[in-house]
Amino acid sequence: MTEAEPTVRAYTVKPLGPDTWEAFAQLAERHNGVWNGCWCTWFHPACAEKGASAEGNRALKQRLVNDGRAHASLVFDGAVAVAWCQYGSPEELPNIYHRKEYEAGLDRAPDYRLTCFFVDRRYRRQGVAAVALRGALDLIGQAGGGVVEAYPQDTQGKRTSGSFLYNGTRGLFEKAGFSYDRSKGKNHCVMRRTVSPS
């Protein structure tokens, strides 16, 4: 008698937009607006609402989404959003950690940045971040492709608390075809991949 294969969920990926806003908002609200009410706005440009309150961050994010100035791949389990990977141009997402060190080693700006992941606490350590990453790369390909940059944690194979992994791990990006470019700040690195138009 052989053991049955484990059931693999059939996730779907949709772009963040006005039609998926409510699903995104429900995921964020299930987790206190994400990182104490950030609403995944930290990487966006400064403005009056940003950082003033969780409500201000929520309103800012919704406005950016409605204006087509906030992008993410949303992973769905049925009708429920369970994860996202945020991406955008450097103009859309200008804020990155260790910026001075990053710019000192920069030879060419990327076309896109992948700045953060978020996975519903019930779905963590199940490979859902990899689904969100593939979804973001597919959406970038559909938009014309280009050089994509990410700034993951270089865990060197050590298990790390999920709260530190908002931008993924080096291993996650290596599996997705990214190449190591250089270090950036403590335990972080710059990784790149060129995505072809699709």
Protein Blocks (a to p, Z undefined) as FASTA:
>chain_A
ZZddddddddddddddfklmmmmmmmmmmngnpgghnnopmmpccdfknokamklmmmmm
mmmmmnopaccddddehjacfbdcddddfklmmbcghklmmmmmpcbdcfbdcfbdcddf
klgonopmmmmmmmmmmmmmmnnpaadddddddekopacdfklmmnopfklmmmnopacf
bdedjhiacdddddddZZ
